Amino acid sequence: MEIKTFLEAYHTHIFIWLGLAFLAIILETFVRKHVIGLWFAVSAAFSMLLALMHLKFTIQFIAFFVVSVIFILIDELYFKKISKG
């Protein structure tokens, strides 16, 4: 598959994000110490919605990265602070 074809194949992007969300949830069940897999699954679901809106893959990937970083930072800074008291 050529790069141009891949960037235009939105149905492929939907399956990529769906698969990544499923993989993140599966990995989250095995690693109980951190909740990072959950945030990747949420980010993948958000990127899948962007794929459904037929946005470019680069936008989907940037959104996945940004949303993941935001949720991980919130988890590390806010929720860890609450759990320590």
PyMOL Python script that loads the backbone (N, CA, C, O; Angstrom):
from pymol import cmd

cmd.read_pdbstr("""\
ATOM      1  N   MET A   1       0.844  -1.170   0.000  1.00  0.00           N
ATOM      2  CA  MET A   1       0.000   0.000   0.000  1.00  0.00           C
ATOM      3  C   MET A   1       0.895   1.241   0.000  1.00  0.00           C
ATOM      4  O   MET A   1       1.816   1.356   0.809  1.00  0.00           O
ATOM      5  N   GLU A   2       0.618   2.136  -0.889  1.00  0.00           N
ATOM      6  CA  GLU A   2       1.385   3.365  -0.977  1.00  0.00           C
ATOM      7  C   GLU A   2       1.000   4.306   0.160  1.00  0.00           C
ATOM      8  O   GLU A   2      -0.071   4.186   0.754  1.00  0.00           O
ATOM      9  N   ILE A   3       1.890   5.234   0.445  1.00  0.00           N
ATOM     10  CA  ILE A   3       1.633   6.207   1.513  1.00  0.00           C
ATOM     11  C   ILE A   3       0.395   7.032   1.201  1.00  0.00           C
ATOM     12  O   ILE A   3      -0.429   7.265   2.085  1.00  0.00           O
ATOM     13  N   LYS A   4       0.254   7.473  -0.035  1.00  0.00           N
ATOM     14  CA  LYS A   4      -0.897   8.295  -0.402  1.00  0.00           C
ATOM     15  C   LYS A   4      -2.190   7.513  -0.233  1.00  0.00           C
ATOM     16  O   LYS A   4      -3.189   8.053   0.244  1.00  0.00           O
ATOM     17  N   THR A   5      -2.175   6.251  -0.621  1.00  0.00           N
ATOM     18  CA  THR A   5      -3.362   5.423  -0.477  1.00  0.00           C
ATOM     19  C   THR A   5      -3.676   5.207   1.001  1.00  0.00           C
ATOM     20  O   THR A   5      -4.840   5.258   1.397  1.00  0.00           O
ATOM     21  N   PHE A   6      -2.653   4.968   1.819  1.00  0.00           N
ATOM     22  CA  PHE A   6      -2.864   4.770   3.245  1.00  0.00           C
ATOM     23  C   PHE A   6      -3.442   6.019   3.895  1.00  0.00           C
ATOM     24  O   PHE A   6      -4.339   5.926   4.733  1.00  0.00           O
ATOM     25  N   LEU A   7      -2.939   7.176   3.516  1.00  0.00           N
ATOM     26  CA  LEU A   7      -3.420   8.411   4.116  1.00  0.00           C
ATOM     27  C   LEU A   7      -4.855   8.718   3.725  1.00  0.00           C
ATOM     28  O   LEU A   7      -5.529   9.483   4.415  1.00  0.00           O
ATOM     29  N   GLU A   8      -5.333   8.143   2.641  1.00  0.00           N
ATOM     30  CA  GLU A   8      -6.703   8.386   2.202  1.00  0.00           C
ATOM     31  C   GLU A   8      -7.661   7.267   2.606  1.00  0.00           C
ATOM     32  O   GLU A   8      -8.872   7.418   2.445  1.00  0.00           O
ATOM     33  N   ALA A   9      -7.158   6.166   3.118  1.00  0.00           N
ATOM     34  CA  ALA A   9      -7.989   5.015   3.461  1.00  0.00           C
ATOM     35  C   ALA A   9      -8.494   5.152   4.892  1.00  0.00           C
ATOM     36  O   ALA A   9      -7.906   4.597   5.820  1.00  0.00           O
ATOM     37  N   TYR A  10      -9.578   5.889   5.066  1.00  0.00           N
ATOM     38  CA  TYR A  10     -10.077   6.189   6.401  1.00  0.00           C
ATOM     39  C   TYR A  10     -10.613   4.954   7.114  1.00  0.00           C
ATOM     40  O   TYR A  10     -10.527   4.863   8.339  1.00  0.00           O
ATOM     41  N   HIS A  11     -11.163   4.008   6.368  1.00  0.00           N
ATOM     42  CA  HIS A  11     -11.648   2.792   7.015  1.00  0.00           C
ATOM     43  C   HIS A  11     -10.501   2.003   7.634  1.00  0.00           C
ATOM     44  O   HIS A  11     -10.684   1.343   8.656  1.00  0.00           O
ATOM     45  N   THR A  12      -9.324   2.066   7.026  1.00  0.00           N
ATOM     46  CA  THR A  12      -8.145   1.422   7.596  1.00  0.00           C
ATOM     47  C   THR A  12      -7.758   2.099   8.897  1.00  0.00           C
ATOM     48  O   THR A  12      -7.371   1.427   9.852  1.00  0.00           O
ATOM     49  N   HIS A  13      -7.856   3.412   8.947  1.00  0.00           N
ATOM     50  CA  HIS A  13      -7.511   4.147  10.161  1.00  0.00           C
ATOM     51  C   HIS A  13      -8.445   3.769  11.305  1.00  0.00           C
ATOM     52  O   HIS A  13      -8.007   3.652  12.450  1.00  0.00           O
ATOM     53  N   ILE A  14      -9.711   3.580  11.010  1.00  0.00           N
ATOM     54  CA  ILE A  14     -10.671   3.197  12.039  1.00  0.00           C
ATOM     55  C   ILE A  14     -10.266   1.869  12.661  1.00  0.00           C
ATOM     56  O   ILE A  14     -10.307   1.713  13.882  1.00  0.00           O
ATOM     57  N   PHE A  15      -9.878   0.917  11.833  1.00  0.00           N
ATOM     58  CA  PHE A  15      -9.472  -0.384  12.355  1.00  0.00           C
ATOM     59  C   PHE A  15      -8.143  -0.306  13.106  1.00  0.00           C
ATOM     60  O   PHE A  15      -7.933  -1.050  14.064  1.00  0.00           O
ATOM     61  N   ILE A  16      -7.257   0.573  12.688  1.00  0.00           N
ATOM     62  CA  ILE A  16      -5.994   0.762  13.410  1.00  0.00           C
ATOM     63  C   ILE A  16      -6.273   1.275  14.820  1.00  0.00           C
ATOM     64  O   ILE A  16      -5.731   0.737  15.785  1.00  0.00           O
ATOM     65  N   TRP A  17      -7.104   2.300  14.956  1.00  0.00           N
ATOM     66  CA  TRP A  17      -7.402   2.865  16.270  1.00  0.00           C
ATOM     67  C   TRP A  17      -8.212   1.898  17.120  1.00  0.00           C
ATOM     68  O   TRP A  17      -8.010   1.813  18.331  1.00  0.00           O
ATOM     69  N   LEU A  18      -9.118   1.177  16.497  1.00  0.00           N
ATOM     70  CA  LEU A  18      -9.899   0.177  17.235  1.00  0.00           C
ATOM     71  C   LEU A  18      -8.990  -0.926  17.763  1.00  0.00           C
ATOM     72  O   LEU A  18      -9.133  -1.357  18.907  1.00  0.00           O
ATOM     73  N   GLY A  19      -8.067  -1.377  16.942  1.00  0.00           N
ATOM     74  CA  GLY A  19      -7.123  -2.400  17.358  1.00  0.00           C
ATOM     75  C   GLY A  19      -6.197  -1.908  18.448  1.00  0.00           C
ATOM     76  O   GLY A  19      -5.893  -2.649  19.383  1.00  0.00           O
ATOM     77  N   LEU A  20      -5.741  -0.669  18.344  1.00  0.00           N
ATOM     78  CA  LEU A  20      -4.869  -0.107  19.368  1.00  0.00           C
ATOM     79  C   LEU A  20      -5.604   0.056  20.689  1.00  0.00           C
ATOM     80  O   LEU A  20      -5.033  -0.199  21.749  1.00  0.00           O
ATOM     81  N   ALA A  21      -6.855   0.475  20.640  1.00  0.00           N
ATOM     82  CA  ALA A  21      -7.650   0.590  21.872  1.00  0.00           C
ATOM     83  C   ALA A  21      -7.849  -0.777  22.508  1.00  0.00           C
ATOM     84  O   ALA A  21      -7.725  -0.923  23.724  1.00  0.00           O
ATOM     85  N   PHE A  22      -8.157  -1.776  21.696  1.00  0.00           N
ATOM     86  CA  PHE A  22      -8.350  -3.135  22.202  1.00  0.00           C
ATOM     87  C   PHE A  22      -7.055  -3.662  22.819  1.00  0.00           C
ATOM     88  O   PHE A  22      -7.082  -4.267  23.890  1.00  0.00           O
ATOM     89  N   LEU A  23      -5.931  -3.437  22.156  1.00  0.00           N
ATOM     90  CA  LEU A  23      -4.633  -3.874  22.666  1.00  0.00           C
ATOM     91  C   LEU A  23      -4.288  -3.176  23.978  1.00  0.00           C
ATOM     92  O   LEU A  23      -3.768  -3.810  24.897  1.00  0.00           O
ATOM     93  N   ALA A  24      -4.570  -1.890  24.074  1.00  0.00           N
ATOM     94  CA  ALA A  24      -4.288  -1.140  25.300  1.00  0.00           C
ATOM     95  C   ALA A  24      -5.140  -1.652  26.458  1.00  0.00           C
ATOM     96  O   ALA A  24      -4.660  -1.734  27.589  1.00  0.00           O
ATOM     97  N   ILE A  25      -6.381  -1.993  26.191  1.00  0.00           N
ATOM     98  CA  ILE A  25      -7.248  -2.535  27.244  1.00  0.00           C
ATOM     99  C   ILE A  25      -6.768  -3.908  27.682  1.00  0.00           C
ATOM    100  O   ILE A  25      -6.768  -4.210  28.875  1.00  0.00           O
ATOM    101  N   ILE A  26      -6.362  -4.738  26.743  1.00  0.00           N
ATOM    102  CA  ILE A  26      -5.834  -6.057  27.082  1.00  0.00           C
ATOM    103  C   ILE A  26      -4.567  -5.924  27.926  1.00  0.00           C
ATOM    104  O   ILE A  26      -4.421  -6.617  28.933  1.00  0.00           O
ATOM    105  N   LEU A  27      -3.661  -5.053  27.529  1.00  0.00           N
ATOM    106  CA  LEU A  27      -2.434  -4.847  28.302  1.00  0.00           C
ATOM    107  C   LEU A  27      -2.722  -4.257  29.678  1.00  0.00           C
ATOM    108  O   LEU A  27      -2.013  -4.549  30.641  1.00  0.00           O
ATOM    109  N   GLU A  28      -3.741  -3.442  29.771  1.00  0.00           N
ATOM    110  CA  GLU A  28      -4.113  -2.844  31.054  1.00  0.00           C
ATOM    111  C   GLU A  28      -4.574  -3.909  32.052  1.00  0.00           C
ATOM    112  O   GLU A  28      -4.377  -3.757  33.257  1.00  0.00           O
ATOM    113  N   THR A  29      -5.178  -4.970  31.559  1.00  0.00           N
ATOM    114  CA  THR A  29      -5.631  -6.027  32.465  1.00  0.00           C
ATOM    115  C   THR A  29      -4.452  -6.781  33.074  1.00  0.00           C
ATOM    116  O   THR A  29      -4.575  -7.340  34.164  1.00  0.00           O
ATOM    117  N   PHE A  30      -3.323  -6.804  32.392  1.00  0.00           N
ATOM    118  CA  PHE A  30      -2.158  -7.516  32.908  1.00  0.00           C
ATOM    119  C   PHE A  30      -1.267  -6.639  33.793  1.00  0.00           C
ATOM    120  O   PHE A  30      -0.578  -7.153  34.674  1.00  0.00           O
ATOM    121  N   VAL A  31      -1.276  -5.351  33.572  1.00  0.00           N
ATOM    122  CA  VAL A  31      -0.447  -4.430  34.350  1.00  0.00           C
ATOM    123  C   VAL A  31      -1.382  -3.614  35.236  1.00  0.00           C
ATOM    124  O   VAL A  31      -2.018  -2.667  34.773  1.00  0.00           O
ATOM    125  N   ARG A  32      -1.458  -3.976  36.477  1.00  0.00           N
ATOM    126  CA  ARG A  32      -2.410  -3.339  37.397  1.00  0.00           C
ATOM    127  C   ARG A  32      -1.830  -2.146  38.154  1.00  0.00           C
ATOM    128  O   ARG A  32      -2.581  -1.394  38.774  1.00  0.00           O
ATOM    129  N   LYS A  33      -0.536  -1.960  38.117  1.00  0.00           N
ATOM    130  CA  LYS A  33       0.072  -0.911  38.930  1.00  0.00           C
ATOM    131  C   LYS A  33      -0.226   0.496  38.392  1.00  0.00           C
ATOM    132  O   LYS A  33      -0.458   1.419  39.173  1.00  0.00           O
ATOM    133  N   HIS A  34      -0.221   0.659  37.098  1.00  0.00           N
ATOM    134  CA  HIS A  34      -0.473   1.960  36.481  1.00  0.00           C
ATOM    135  C   HIS A  34      -1.698   1.874  35.582  1.00  0.00           C
ATOM    136  O   HIS A  34      -2.076   0.794  35.128  1.00  0.00           O
ATOM    137  N   VAL A  35      -2.306   3.017  35.333  1.00  0.00           N
ATOM    138  CA  VAL A  35      -3.521   3.067  34.519  1.00  0.00           C
ATOM    139  C   VAL A  35      -3.225   3.622  33.127  1.00  0.00           C
ATOM    140  O   VAL A  35      -4.129   4.119  32.455  1.00  0.00           O
ATOM    141  N   ILE A  36      -1.994   3.543  32.696  1.00  0.00           N
ATOM    142  CA  ILE A  36      -1.585   4.165  31.439  1.00  0.00           C
ATOM    143  C   ILE A  36      -2.292   3.536  30.238  1.00  0.00           C
ATOM    144  O   ILE A  36      -2.650   4.244  29.297  1.00  0.00           O
ATOM    145  N   GLY A  37      -2.495   2.240  30.256  1.00  0.00           N
ATOM    146  CA  GLY A  37      -3.181   1.579  29.146  1.00  0.00           C
ATOM    147  C   GLY A  37      -4.580   2.108  28.927  1.00  0.00           C
ATOM    148  O   GLY A  37      -5.047   2.197  27.791  1.00  0.00           O
ATOM    149  N   LEU A  38      -5.252   2.460  30.012  1.00  0.00           N
ATOM    150  CA  LEU A  38      -6.592   3.032  29.900  1.00  0.00           C
ATOM    151  C   LEU A  38      -6.558   4.355  29.145  1.00  0.00           C
ATOM    152  O   LEU A  38      -7.422   4.625  28.311  1.00  0.00           O
ATOM    153  N   TRP A  39      -5.559   5.172  29.439  1.00  0.00           N
ATOM    154  CA  TRP A  39      -5.470   6.470  28.768  1.00  0.00           C
ATOM    155  C   TRP A  39      -5.143   6.314  27.286  1.00  0.00           C
ATOM    156  O   TRP A  39      -5.618   7.091  26.458  1.00  0.00           O
ATOM    157  N   PHE A  40      -4.328   5.308  26.951  1.00  0.00           N
ATOM    158  CA  PHE A  40      -4.072   5.045  25.534  1.00  0.00           C
ATOM    159  C   PHE A  40      -5.339   4.559  24.832  1.00  0.00           C
ATOM    160  O   PHE A  40      -5.575   4.898  23.672  1.00  0.00           O
ATOM    161  N   ALA A  41      -6.149   3.771  25.526  1.00  0.00           N
ATOM    162  CA  ALA A  41      -7.404   3.297  24.938  1.00  0.00           C
ATOM    163  C   ALA A  41      -8.360   4.461  24.706  1.00  0.00           C
ATOM    164  O   ALA A  41      -9.018   4.524  23.667  1.00  0.00           O
ATOM    165  N   VAL A  42      -8.443   5.375  25.657  1.00  0.00           N
ATOM    166  CA  VAL A  42      -9.299   6.558  25.497  1.00  0.00           C
ATOM    167  C   VAL A  42      -8.801   7.419  24.344  1.00  0.00           C
ATOM    168  O   VAL A  42      -9.596   7.915  23.546  1.00  0.00           O
ATOM    169  N   SER A  43      -7.500   7.593  24.257  1.00  0.00           N
ATOM    170  CA  SER A  43      -6.922   8.387  23.171  1.00  0.00           C
ATOM    171  C   SER A  43      -7.158   7.738  21.810  1.00  0.00           C
ATOM    172  O   SER A  43      -7.425   8.424  20.823  1.00  0.00           O
ATOM    173  N   ALA A  44      -7.059   6.413  21.767  1.00  0.00           N
ATOM    174  CA  ALA A  44      -7.318   5.703  20.509  1.00  0.00           C
ATOM    175  C   ALA A  44      -8.781   5.830  20.111  1.00  0.00           C
ATOM    176  O   ALA A  44      -9.091   5.967  18.928  1.00  0.00           O
ATOM    177  N   ALA A  45      -9.682   5.785  21.088  1.00  0.00           N
ATOM    178  CA  ALA A  45     -11.105   5.960  20.785  1.00  0.00           C
ATOM    179  C   ALA A  45     -11.369   7.365  20.247  1.00  0.00           C
ATOM    180  O   ALA A  45     -12.161   7.540  19.321  1.00  0.00           O
ATOM    181  N   PHE A  46     -10.712   8.355  20.822  1.00  0.00           N
ATOM    182  CA  PHE A  46     -10.855   9.727  20.327  1.00  0.00           C
ATOM    183  C   PHE A  46     -10.326   9.846  18.899  1.00  0.00           C
ATOM    184  O   PHE A  46     -10.949  10.485  18.051  1.00  0.00           O
ATOM    185  N   SER A  47      -9.183   9.234  18.642  1.00  0.00           N
ATOM    186  CA  SER A  47      -8.618   9.269  17.288  1.00  0.00           C
ATOM    187  C   SER A  47      -9.497   8.506  16.302  1.00  0.00           C
ATOM    188  O   SER A  47      -9.570   8.860  15.125  1.00  0.00           O
ATOM    189  N   MET A  48     -10.162   7.462  16.783  1.00  0.00           N
ATOM    190  CA  MET A  48     -11.081   6.728  15.917  1.00  0.00           C
ATOM    191  C   MET A  48     -12.266   7.615  15.521  1.00  0.00           C
ATOM    192  O   MET A  48     -12.753   7.541  14.393  1.00  0.00           O
ATOM    193  N   LEU A  49     -12.723   8.446  16.450  1.00  0.00           N
ATOM    194  CA  LEU A  49     -13.785   9.393  16.109  1.00  0.00           C
ATOM    195  C   LEU A  49     -13.318  10.394  15.057  1.00  0.00           C
ATOM    196  O   LEU A  49     -14.084  10.777  14.173  1.00  0.00           O
ATOM    197  N   LEU A  50     -12.065  10.814  15.157  1.00  0.00           N
ATOM    198  CA  LEU A  50     -11.515  11.710  14.141  1.00  0.00           C
ATOM    199  C   LEU A  50     -11.421  11.005  12.792  1.00  0.00           C
ATOM    200  O   LEU A  50     -11.620  11.630  11.750  1.00  0.00           O
ATOM    201  N   ALA A  51     -11.120   9.708  12.804  1.00  0.00           N
ATOM    202  CA  ALA A  51     -11.086   8.940  11.554  1.00  0.00           C
ATOM    203  C   ALA A  51     -12.477   8.826  10.958  1.00  0.00           C
ATOM    204  O   ALA A  51     -12.638   8.862   9.738  1.00  0.00           O
ATOM    205  N   LEU A  52     -13.480   8.689  11.809  1.00  0.00           N
ATOM    206  CA  LEU A  52     -14.857   8.636  11.315  1.00  0.00           C
ATOM    207  C   LEU A  52     -15.281   9.958  10.672  1.00  0.00           C
ATOM    208  O   LEU A  52     -16.165   9.987   9.816  1.00  0.00           O
ATOM    209  N   MET A  53     -14.640  11.050  11.096  1.00  0.00           N
ATOM    210  CA  MET A  53     -14.922  12.357  10.512  1.00  0.00           C
ATOM    211  C   MET A  53     -14.069  12.619   9.273  1.00  0.00           C
ATOM    212  O   MET A  53     -14.101  13.716   8.714  1.00  0.00           O
ATOM    213  N   HIS A  54     -13.300  11.605   8.843  1.00  0.00           N
ATOM    214  CA  HIS A  54     -12.460  11.664   7.635  1.00  0.00           C
ATOM    215  C   HIS A  54     -11.382  12.737   7.716  1.00  0.00           C
ATOM    216  O   HIS A  54     -11.082  13.402   6.724  1.00  0.00           O
ATOM    217  N   LEU A  55     -10.799  12.904   8.907  1.00  0.00           N
ATOM    218  CA  LEU A  55      -9.661  13.800   9.036  1.00  0.00           C
ATOM    219  C   LEU A  55      -8.393  13.049   8.657  1.00  0.00           C
ATOM    220  O   LEU A  55      -8.372  11.818   8.674  1.00  0.00           O
ATOM    221  N   LYS A  56      -7.356  13.768   8.320  1.00  0.00           N
ATOM    222  CA  LYS A  56      -6.102  13.144   7.889  1.00  0.00           C
ATOM    223  C   LYS A  56      -5.470  12.344   9.020  1.00  0.00           C
ATOM    224  O   LYS A  56      -5.688  12.624  10.199  1.00  0.00           O
ATOM    225  N   PHE A  57      -4.677  11.336   8.633  1.00  0.00           N
ATOM    226  CA  PHE A  57      -4.052  10.466   9.624  1.00  0.00           C
ATOM    227  C   PHE A  57      -3.062  11.219  10.500  1.00  0.00           C
ATOM    228  O   PHE A  57      -2.903  10.898  11.678  1.00  0.00           O
ATOM    229  N   THR A  58      -2.399  12.215   9.934  1.00  0.00           N
ATOM    230  CA  THR A  58      -1.461  12.985  10.752  1.00  0.00           C
ATOM    231  C   THR A  58      -2.189  13.723  11.879  1.00  0.00           C
ATOM    232  O   THR A  58      -1.675  13.805  12.994  1.00  0.00           O
ATOM    233  N   ILE A  59      -3.361  14.251  11.601  1.00  0.00           N
ATOM    234  CA  ILE A  59      -4.163  14.914  12.624  1.00  0.00           C
ATOM    235  C   ILE A  59      -4.615  13.901  13.667  1.00  0.00           C
ATOM    236  O   ILE A  59      -4.598  14.186  14.864  1.00  0.00           O
ATOM    237  N   GLN A  60      -5.018  12.721  13.211  1.00  0.00           N
ATOM    238  CA  GLN A  60      -5.438  11.670  14.140  1.00  0.00           C
ATOM    239  C   GLN A  60      -4.290  11.270  15.059  1.00  0.00           C
ATOM    240  O   GLN A  60      -4.481  11.106  16.264  1.00  0.00           O
ATOM    241  N   PHE A  61      -3.102  11.113  14.490  1.00  0.00           N
ATOM    242  CA  PHE A  61      -1.950  10.690  15.272  1.00  0.00           C
ATOM    243  C   PHE A  61      -1.533  11.768  16.266  1.00  0.00           C
ATOM    244  O   PHE A  61      -1.222  11.463  17.417  1.00  0.00           O
ATOM    245  N   ILE A  62      -1.526  13.020  15.830  1.00  0.00           N
ATOM    246  CA  ILE A  62      -1.181  14.122  16.733  1.00  0.00           C
ATOM    247  C   ILE A  62      -2.199  14.203  17.867  1.00  0.00           C
ATOM    248  O   ILE A  62      -1.828  14.411  19.022  1.00  0.00           O
ATOM    249  N   ALA A  63      -3.473  14.041  17.544  1.00  0.00           N
ATOM    250  CA  ALA A  63      -4.514  14.060  18.579  1.00  0.00           C
ATOM    251  C   ALA A  63      -4.325  12.904  19.551  1.00  0.00           C
ATOM    252  O   ALA A  63      -4.491  13.082  20.758  1.00  0.00           O
ATOM    253  N   PHE A  64      -3.981  11.720  19.045  1.00  0.00           N
ATOM    254  CA  PHE A  64      -3.722  10.575  19.908  1.00  0.00           C
ATOM    255  C   PHE A  64      -2.585  10.880  20.865  1.00  0.00           C
ATOM    256  O   PHE A  64      -2.691  10.606  22.060  1.00  0.00           O
ATOM    257  N   PHE A  65      -1.513  11.436  20.362  1.00  0.00           N
ATOM    258  CA  PHE A  65      -0.353  11.753  21.184  1.00  0.00           C
ATOM    259  C   PHE A  65      -0.688  12.810  22.233  1.00  0.00           C
ATOM    260  O   PHE A  65      -0.356  12.644  23.407  1.00  0.00           O
ATOM    261  N   VAL A  66      -1.340  13.887  21.822  1.00  0.00           N
ATOM    262  CA  VAL A  66      -1.650  14.991  22.735  1.00  0.00           C
ATOM    263  C   VAL A  66      -2.622  14.545  23.823  1.00  0.00           C
ATOM    264  O   VAL A  66      -2.409  14.840  24.999  1.00  0.00           O
ATOM    265  N   VAL A  67      -3.674  13.847  23.449  1.00  0.00           N
ATOM    266  CA  VAL A  67      -4.652  13.386  24.438  1.00  0.00           C
ATOM    267  C   VAL A  67      -4.008  12.395  25.402  1.00  0.00           C
ATOM    268  O   VAL A  67      -4.282  12.435  26.601  1.00  0.00           O
ATOM    269  N   SER A  68      -3.164  11.514  24.898  1.00  0.00           N
ATOM    270  CA  SER A  68      -2.464  10.564  25.769  1.00  0.00           C
ATOM    271  C   SER A  68      -1.587  11.285  26.779  1.00  0.00           C
ATOM    272  O   SER A  68      -1.613  10.958  27.965  1.00  0.00           O
ATOM    273  N   VAL A  69      -0.818  12.253  26.327  1.00  0.00           N
ATOM    274  CA  VAL A  69       0.070  12.993  27.221  1.00  0.00           C
ATOM    275  C   VAL A  69      -0.739  13.763  28.268  1.00  0.00           C
ATOM    276  O   VAL A  69      -0.371  13.789  29.442  1.00  0.00           O
ATOM    277  N   ILE A  70      -1.822  14.378  27.849  1.00  0.00           N
ATOM    278  CA  ILE A  70      -2.649  15.137  28.791  1.00  0.00           C
ATOM    279  C   ILE A  70      -3.206  14.221  29.879  1.00  0.00           C
ATOM    280  O   ILE A  70      -3.122  14.546  31.064  1.00  0.00           O
ATOM    281  N   PHE A  71      -3.773  13.079  29.485  1.00  0.00           N
ATOM    282  CA  PHE A  71      -4.347  12.169  30.474  1.00  0.00           C
ATOM    283  C   PHE A  71      -3.276  11.562  31.383  1.00  0.00           C
ATOM    284  O   PHE A  71      -3.517  11.381  32.577  1.00  0.00           O
ATOM    285  N   ILE A  72      -2.121  11.252  30.849  1.00  0.00           N
ATOM    286  CA  ILE A  72      -1.051  10.690  31.681  1.00  0.00           C
ATOM    287  C   ILE A  72      -0.540  11.735  32.668  1.00  0.00           C
ATOM    288  O   ILE A  72      -0.267  11.409  33.823  1.00  0.00           O
ATOM    289  N   LEU A  73      -0.409  12.977  32.231  1.00  0.00           N
ATOM    290  CA  LEU A  73       0.010  14.037  33.145  1.00  0.00           C
ATOM    291  C   LEU A  73      -1.024  14.276  34.237  1.00  0.00           C
ATOM    292  O   LEU A  73      -0.665  14.449  35.402  1.00  0.00           O
ATOM    293  N   ILE A  74      -2.290  14.286  33.875  1.00  0.00           N
ATOM    294  CA  ILE A  74      -3.346  14.438  34.879  1.00  0.00           C
ATOM    295  C   ILE A  74      -3.288  13.281  35.866  1.00  0.00           C
ATOM    296  O   ILE A  74      -3.419  13.479  37.074  1.00  0.00           O
ATOM    297  N   ASP A  75      -3.093  12.082  35.353  1.00  0.00           N
ATOM    298  CA  ASP A  75      -3.015  10.913  36.218  1.00  0.00           C
ATOM    299  C   ASP A  75      -1.834  11.021  37.174  1.00  0.00           C
ATOM    300  O   ASP A  75      -1.979  10.779  38.372  1.00  0.00           O
ATOM    301  N   GLU A  76      -0.689  11.377  36.660  1.00  0.00           N
ATOM    302  CA  GLU A  76       0.511  11.448  37.496  1.00  0.00           C
ATOM    303  C   GLU A  76       0.456  12.602  38.492  1.00  0.00           C
ATOM    304  O   GLU A  76       0.838  12.436  39.651  1.00  0.00           O
ATOM    305  N   LEU A  77      -0.007  13.751  38.062  1.00  0.00           N
ATOM    306  CA  LEU A  77       0.032  14.926  38.924  1.00  0.00           C
ATOM    307  C   LEU A  77      -1.156  15.014  39.882  1.00  0.00           C
ATOM    308  O   LEU A  77      -0.981  15.326  41.060  1.00  0.00           O
ATOM    309  N   TYR A  78      -2.335  14.748  39.395  1.00  0.00           N
ATOM    310  CA  TYR A  78      -3.532  14.967  40.200  1.00  0.00           C
ATOM    311  C   TYR A  78      -3.928  13.742  41.017  1.00  0.00           C
ATOM    312  O   TYR A  78      -4.076  13.818  42.236  1.00  0.00           O
ATOM    313  N   PHE A  79      -4.098  12.618  40.334  1.00  0.00           N
ATOM    314  CA  PHE A  79      -4.599  11.433  41.031  1.00  0.00           C
ATOM    315  C   PHE A  79      -3.573  10.851  41.990  1.00  0.00           C
ATOM    316  O   PHE A  79      -3.949  10.332  43.041  1.00  0.00           O
ATOM    317  N   LYS A  80      -2.314  10.920  41.667  1.00  0.00           N
ATOM    318  CA  LYS A  80      -1.276  10.429  42.578  1.00  0.00           C
ATOM    319  C   LYS A  80      -1.199  11.315  43.818  1.00  0.00           C
ATOM    320  O   LYS A  80      -0.940  10.827  44.918  1.00  0.00           O
ATOM    321  N   LYS A  81      -1.424  12.611  43.641  1.00  0.00           N
ATOM    322  CA  LYS A  81      -1.402  13.535  44.756  1.00  0.00           C
ATOM    323  C   LYS A  81      -2.579  13.256  45.692  1.00  0.00           C
ATOM    324  O   LYS A  81      -2.420  13.316  46.911  1.00  0.00           O
ATOM    325  N   ILE A  82      -3.733  12.957  45.151  1.00  0.00           N
ATOM    326  CA  ILE A  82      -4.911  12.657  45.957  1.00  0.00           C
ATOM    327  C   ILE A  82      -4.718  11.352  46.726  1.00  0.00           C
ATOM    328  O   ILE A  82      -5.082  11.263  47.899  1.00  0.00           O
ATOM    329  N   SER A  83      -4.151  10.346  46.075  1.00  0.00           N
ATOM    330  CA  SER A  83      -3.994   9.054  46.731  1.00  0.00           C
ATOM    331  C   SER A  83      -2.958   9.092  47.861  1.00  0.00           C
ATOM    332  O   SER A  83      -3.031   8.286  48.788  1.00  0.00           O
ATOM    333  N   LYS A  84      -1.999  10.017  47.795  1.00  0.00           N
ATOM    334  CA  LYS A  84      -1.005  10.140  48.861  1.00  0.00           C
ATOM    335  C   LYS A  84      -1.539  10.939  50.051  1.00  0.00           C
ATOM    336  O   LYS A  84      -0.990  10.865  51.150  1.00  0.00           O
ATOM    337  N   GLY A  85      -2.592  11.688  49.833  1.00  0.00           N
ATOM    338  CA  GLY A  85      -3.201  12.417  50.933  1.00  0.00           C
ATOM    339  C   GLY A  85      -2.981  13.829  50.851  1.00  0.00           C
ATOM    340  O   GLY A  85      -3.439  14.576  51.716  1.00  0.00           O
TER     341      GLY A  85
END
""", "prot")
cmd.dss("prot")
cmd.show_as("cartoon", "prot")
cmd.util.cbc("prot")
cmd.orient("prot")
